[in-house]
Amino acid sequence: MKKFTVVAFTLALALALSACGSKSKETASGAEEGEAVKKVIVGTGNDFEQVAFLDDKGNLTGFDVELIREIDKRLKDYEFEFQSMEFSNILLSLETKKVDIAAHLFEKNPERTEKFDFNQEPYAYWRNKIIVASDNTDPIKSLDDLKGKKVLIGPTSAQAQILENYNKEHEDAKIDIVYQQNDANDEVQQISSGRVYATLGADFLLPLKDPQGKLKTVGDPLNEGNILYVFRKNDPESKKLSDAVDATIKELKADGTLKKISEQWLKQDFSK
């Protein structure tokens, strides 16, 4: 009987010590083991050079990816996991709850805000402009100068929405919208070869996509956009996550980390 009592006490003491040791350890996201850490699935792409793409070793990286990883490090109550897919499927996956946050340089616009929520603190800013071949000498100042011409654009993108809205208002003289099917970075080849006339895009991304200078921006900015993360609408947990992300972005701006990540991947500081 005494032998059983000693063994039982020793086992109970070992388990107690083990539990204490386990509780003091930290997970990769910073929360202590034993505490509830909520997994967050991040939907992004994998073929947008310098933004969200696969490197030569097949690893997902880029501006959006590395910024999310930095946010993950600072949010102890969450653990982020990436799920890459075609750009056109990201928001659909968010809507159907396959992912919890959409991260792919999303710009806030009226069409998206009808279905989704955005965080409040932008992590980048851009201006959308018309992009044509560098040897194009046509006097292009606005979308009116693209009537009847083929303009390449990614489906479901903010730039596609600009063109679609224009065509709704100009039924008699529409722009010929050509939707990209595969590679999101094939504008250079398509425009420089003359297969399409132009595209729309953020001014800061052109040097990344076209380091040889085969394309150029023309005309006045079509709009100026805040780049934000996208969340599900009317979802308390999603709102809680959005608020946490906002607070972290403010920290990253204040300590210079966001500036550093922007300069590393986008070659300039687009965080302000």
N, C-alpha and C positions, 0 to 999 in steps of 0.2 A: 504493500500500500504506500509506504514511504517512497519507494523507488518510483512508483507511478506519479506521485505528487511532485517529486523533483523534476522528472522528465516533463511533466505538463507545465510546470512553472518555467523551465528553461525554454520550452517551445514558445510559450506565450511571450516571454521576454524577447526572444529573437524576432518574433513577428512584430512586436511593438517597435523595436529598434529599426527593423526594415521599413516599416510604415513611415517612421519619422525621417529616415534617410531619403525615402522616395519623395516625400512631400517637399523636401528642401531643394530637390533638383528642379531645373527649369527646362521647359520644352524649347524648341527652336523659335517659337513665337514669343517667348518671354514669360508665359504663364507658368505657374507652378503645377507640377503633376498633382492630380487629385482634384484640381479645379476644372471647371467646364471650359473647354476651348472650342469655339465655334468655327467649323471649317467653312471657308468661303471659296466658291468656285468662280474663277475669273475667266470670262470669255474674251478671247483676243484672236488676232490673225497670226499667220506664220510666213507671209511672203511680202511684207511691207518693209523694205530695206531701211535699216537704222531705227525703225519704230517698233516692229514686232516681227521677227524673222528667225530663221534657223541659220546658225553660223556654220562654218566649214566642218564642225564636229557634230552637227545635227542638234545643237542645243538652242533652245528658245531664248532669245535675248533682244535687246533694243531699248529705246527710250521708254516706251510704255511698260515693258516688262520689268526693267530694272527699277523704275520708279515704284511700281507695285511691290517689288521685293523689299525696297527700303521702307515703304509704308508697313509691310508685314512685320518687319523687324521691330517696329515701334508700337504696334498694337498687340499687347500681350493677351487680350481676350479673343483674338482671332488667329486663324492659320489659313493662309491663302494658298490655293492650288490652281494652276493654269489649265485651261482647256482650249486648245487652239483649233480654229475652224476657218472656213471661208468667211470673208467679211460680211457678205449678205445674210449669213445665218446667225450672226452674233446677237442682234436684238431679238430675233425670233426665239433663240435659245433662252434669253433673259425672260421673255414674256411667258414661255412655257416652263419656267423654273428649272431649266437644265443648268443654268449658271446663275450666279447671284449678283454679279457686277459686270458691266461691259466696259472694256478698256481698249480703245483703238482710235485715239484722237477724235473722239466724238464731239461734234459741235451742237450746241443747243439751238433748236429751231422750233417753230410753232407745231409742225407736224409731229415731231418726236415728243414734245411735252404733252400732247393729247393722250399718249399711251404710257409714257414713262416719267420718272422723276430723275432729277440731276442733283449732284452735290452743289454746294454754293460757292466754293472757293476754286476758281480756275487754276489748273496746273500748267497751262500754256495759252498763248494767244496767237491768232493768225489773221491774215487777210486773204480772202479768195480773189483770184485774178484769172483773166483769160491767158492761156498759154498756147503759143503757136511756134512754128519752126523759126529758128534764129534768122533764116534768110527771107522770111516773109516780110514784104514791104507794104502790105495793105494797111491803110489807115484804120486801125481797129481801136475803138474807144469803149464800146459797150456791147451788150448782148444783141442789140439791133444789128450790129455788123456781122453777126453769125447766122442770120436768117438764111435758110436753105442750105446751109453748110453742115457737113458731118462733124459732130463733136463727140469725142469719146469720153465716157464717164463710167464710174463704178455704180452698179445698181444699189439702191437704198442709201447711197451716200448723201451728205448734205449738199454737195455740188449737183448731184442728180436732181435733188429737190428744187434747186434754183432754176435749172433748165425746164423741169416739168411745170413749175409755176409760170414761167415765162410763156411756154407754149399754150397753157390754158388761157392766158390773157391775149394771145396773138394767134387766134385760130386761122387767120387768113395768110399768115406768113410765119411758119414754125421753123424752129431749129431742128435739124435732122439728128436726133439723139442716137448714138451708137453705144450700147451697153457692153462693158468689158465682160468677157466670159471666163478668163483664167487669171493670168498674171496681172497683179495690180500695178506692176511697174513697167508695163509695155508701152506707155505713152510715147516715150522717146522714139522707138522704132516706128510706131504707127504714124506719128505726126511727121517725123523727118522723112519718111518714105512717101508721104502724100496720100496714104490710104484714108486718113481722116485729116480734117483741117485744124482742129484745135482740141483742147481739153480745158477744164477748169481745175484749179488747185490752189493750195496754200502757198503763198510766196516763199516761205522758209523751207519748204520741202523740195523745191525745184533743184537747188544745187546738190542735194543728196541723191536725187533720182538721175540727174543729168550732169555729172561732173565734167563732161566734155563740152558742155555748152551748146548742144544742138537745138535747144529750145530757149524761149524767152517769154517773160510776162509782158503783157501790153494792156493799155487802157487804165482806167481808174479801178480801184478796188470795188468788187461787187458787194461785198459786205465784210465786216470784221467780226470774228467769232471768238467766243470763250471756249476753251477746250476743257471738258468736264467728264466725269464718270457717270454712267447711266445705271439707274436702279429701278426696281419694280415699283409701281405706283400703289398707293394705299396699302402699304405693307409695313407694319410697325418695326419688324426686325430689320428690314431694308433701310428704314429711316434712321434707326439707331446706328447701323453700319455707316451710312452716309455722313452722319454727324461726326463719327469717330474719324473718318477719312478726312473730312474738312479740317478738323483740329490738327491732324498730322501734317497736312499740306501746309498749313500756316507755320508749323514748326520747321518744316523743310525749307520754306522760303526764308524764315528768320535766321536760320543758322547757315544758309548758303548751300545746302545740299542739293536743293532743286536746281539752282543755277549751275552747279557742277555737273549734274546729270544731263541737263539740257545742252551744255557746251560740249560734253563728251560725245553725245549721240547726234545732236542737231547742229553742231558747230557754232551755235550762238546761244545767248541766253534769251529764251522766249517765255520765261516765267513771269515777266512783268511788262 
